Amino acid sequence: MGPAPAGAGPITARWIMTTATATPSRPTAERLLAAYEAEASRQRKLYLAGAIALAIIVAAASWLAEVDLGLFFSNIHKFTNYISRLFILDSGPQTGQLVIFDIAGWFWGFGKWLRLMADTLLIAYVATIVGAVLGFAASFLAAGNLGVSGPLRFAMRRILEFCRTVPELVFALIFVLAFGLGPLAGVLAIIVHTAGALGKLFYEVLENIDQKPVEGLIASGASWTRTMRFAVLPQVLSNFVSYALLRFEINVRGASVMGFVGAGGIGQDLIEAIRKFYYPDVSAILVMIILTVAIIDLVTERIRQRFIAAVH
């Protein structure tokens, strides 16, 4: 410990304690360093053990699922060959050339595919609107903080789980058997899945609201409906719209494959081209789907950002 400051009076107990704390002795510093190194070593061992355990679990799961890595690596060339053939013309005067050298021949069915792409967008649009409305209504009955009875809340949550757990294509197959081939089956399938998914997201948002406005309206004698309208909805509307727009993007992708089971949209021509080995047609349709989804992603992102900015 150094000497007291020049000109100061007698050394006080406070000055002694402060100086001792600010300048720990060498044994104390060494103990701290040793404790730090021991803790760091323990953390490294934990991370290593976790990585080994994860590797063992993945290996066991692969073995139980009969994932054959040897088969994968011995046939990977077939996948790359298929991808390369998608961009090689197989008919016309430019046969054997890359598709970019004959855009007209590559997109020979552009008009037809564009109409089917429009059908796909309409399927996704209608299904998103109806599914969002159903999910909106169901979420208020499934939330655990809005005064809904326990049995009703439990039943509504199980219904939403069923709707979002069953894959869209399974619903589409069921509706195709019930209503026949066409867009109706695709719309109904996406509606059911959208209602389940958005209902789940919506009621989780509702369960995180500020309860003070709700308690204030209830104390003033407002009805349950008015409480939801004036105390709850203003807090969650921006999140609801954001989730609905995100779901529309997802539904466009989902509607693109509804045609695989005869439920309308561009997927019908896509699966036909795949089955008949029309390689350039497959790539042309995929390019249209990818560009459409990319444009929708950009547009909905702008809408979502502007809406959130306007609300806040």
N, C-alpha and C positions, 0 to 999 in steps of 0.2 A: 504494500500500500504506500503511495507516495505521500509527501508532506502536505500539510494543509495549505490552502491558498495564502499568498503573501498578504499581510495586512488584516487577516481574519483573526477573530478572537479565538478562544479555546475551541478545540475540536469537539464538535457535537456528535451525539450518537447517530443522528440522522445522516451526517456527512460520512461517518464510518460505514454505515449500512449501504449507502448509495455507492460508495467506492468499491466496496466488497462485491456488490452485485454486478457492477459494470465490468469488473476485471476478475473473472473466475480464475481460480488457481489452476495450475497445469494438471493435477490429478483429476479435477472436475471436468476439464475440457476433454481429457483422454477418455473418461467414463462416458461422456456424451457421444463422442465419436465412435466408441466401441458399441454403444447402444444403437446408434444410427446404422452402423454396418451390420449389426445382428438383425435389425428389423428389415433392412434392405435384402439381406440374404434370405430371410424368411419369406419375403414377398416373392423373390425370384423362384424359390422352391415351390411356392404355391402356384405361381403361373406355370412353371414347368409341369407340375403334377396335373394341373387343369388341362394343359395342352395334350399331355399323354392320355388322360382319361377321355378327352374329346376324340382323339384319334382312335382309341379303342372302341368307343361307342359307334363312330362312323364306320369303322371296319366291320363291326358286328352287324350293324344295320345293313350294310352292303351285302354281307354274306347271307343274312336272313332273307333279303329281298332278291337274292340271286343276281346281283349286279356283277356282270362279267367284264372286268376291265380288259382282259385279253381280247374278247370279242369286240369291245369298243375300239381298241387301237388297231386291230386287224381289219376293221371295216370302215375306219374313219375316212379312207380315200373315197368310198362310195358317196359319202355326204358331200365332200368337196367337188366330186365329179358332177353330182346332181346340181349343185349351186352354179357351177360353171356352165352347164348346159342350159340353164334358165336364160342366159344372155347370149345364146347362139341361135341364129335363125335356122329353122329346119324346113323351110319351104320358100318358094319364090326364086327370083333370079339371084338373090343375095344369100342363098343357102350356104351355111357354114361360116358366115360373117357375123361379127358382133351386131347386136340389135340396134346400136346407135347409128349404124350405116344405113338403116332403112326404118326410120321412125314410123312412116306410114304403114309399112307392113307389120311392124311390131304392135302398133295400136290399131290394128284393122277393125277391131270391135269397139272403138272408143265411144261411139254414140250409145250403143247398147249398154256398155259397162257404166257409162255416166248415168244413164237412167236407173240402173240397178244400185249405183252408189247413192243416188238421190233417195231411192227407196230405203236403203240402209240408214241414211240420216233421219228420215221420217220415222222409221221404226224406233230408233234411239230417242228421238225427240219426244214422240208421244209417250213412250214407255217411261221416260224420265219424268215428264210432267205428272202423269198419273201416279207413278210410283212414289214421287216426292210428296204428293198430296196425301197418299195413304200412309206413308211413313211419318209425315207431320202429325196426322191425327193420332196414329198409334203411339207416338213418342210421349204424348201428354198422359196417356194411360199407363205407360210403362215406367215413367220416372218415379223415383222413390221419395221425392221431396215435395210433391204437389197435392198431397192429401188423398191419393187414390187408394182404394181398399187393397189389402194384401193379396187376396185371391185373384182379383181382376188384374193387378200388376203382374203377378206370377204367370197367369194365363197369357197375357199380351206379350210378355218377354219370350215365352216358349214359342208362340206363333211366329214372332220375328226371327227367332233362331232357326226355326224350320225353313222359313222363306229364304234366308241367306245361306243356309248350309247346303241345301240341295243345289247342285250345279245348274246353270242356266240351260245347258244343252239337254239335261234330263227333263227339266220342265218343258222345253221345246218339243221333245219327243212325245211327251204325254199329251200336250196340246195339239200336236199334229195328228195323233191318233183320234183325239176327240173332235177337232174342228177341221181336219183335213190340211193339205199342203197350202202354204201361202203365208203372207206377212202376219196374219192375225195370231198364229201360233207363236211367232217370234216376239210380237209385241207383248202378249200375255206372259210369256216366259220372263222377259226382261222386267216387266212390271212387278212380278212377284219377287224377283231377286232384289230389285231396286228398293222396294218397300221394306224388305227385311234389313238390307244394309243401311239405308238412310234412317230407318226407325231406330236402329241401334246407335248410330252416331248422334242423332237428334236427342235422344233421351239422356245420353251421357253429357251433352252440352247443357241440357235442362238441369241436371243434377249438380252443376257447378255454378249456378246463378247466385247472385246476391239475394239473400232472403229478406233483407230489411224492407224493400218496397212491397213484397208479398205480405209480410206481417202487418205493414201499415194499412194496406187496403182491406185485409181481413178484419183488422181492428175497427175500421170505419164502417163495416157491415156490407162490403161489396160481395157480390156473388162469385162463385168459383170461375165462371166464364169471364166476368169482368176483370177478375184478378189476373187470369192468364193473359187477357188482352192488353191490359195497361201496365202490369208489373213484370210479367215474364217475357212476353213476346219482344218488346223493345231491346231486351238484353241479348236475345239469341238470334234475332233475325239475320244479322250479317253472317254469322256462322252457318246458319241454315242455307242461305243462298250460296255461300262458298262451297259447302259440301254438295249441294245440288248440281252446281256447275261442274265440279270435279266428277261427279257421278255421270254426267252427260258424256264427258270424255271417255270414261270407262265403257259406257253403254254403246258408243259408236264402235269401239273395238269388239265388244260382244256381239253386236248386231252384224258385224262383218262375217261371223262364222255361223250365224243362225241358219244360213242356207245349206250348211253341211247336212242338216237333218230335214231339209225341205221347208224351213220356216221363213223363207223370203230373204231378200237382200242379195248383195253381190256374192255372198258365199256360195250360192248355187252354181254360178259359172266358175268360181274358183275351184270347188271340189270336182266339178266335171273336167276342168282342164288338168287337174292333178291326176285323176283316174285315167284319163286318156293320153297322158304323157305329152300334152301340148305345152312344152316347156316355155316358149316365148310368151304364150298367153298367161301362164302362171306368173311370170315376172312382171308383165304389164299390169295385171290386176293388183299384184302386191304393191307395185309402185303407186298406183292410184290410191290404194287404201292408206299407205304410209303418208303420202302427201296430204290427203284429206284429214287424217288424224293430227298431223303436225299443224296444219292451219287452224283446226278447231282448238288445239291446245293453246296456240298463241292468242286466238280471239277470246276464249273463255278466261285466260289468265288476265288479259287487259280488262275485261268486264268485271272480274272478281276484284282486282285491285282498285278500280274506280268506285265500285259499289262500297267497298270497305272504307275507302277514303271519304266518300260522301257521308257515310253513316257516322264515322268518328270525327 
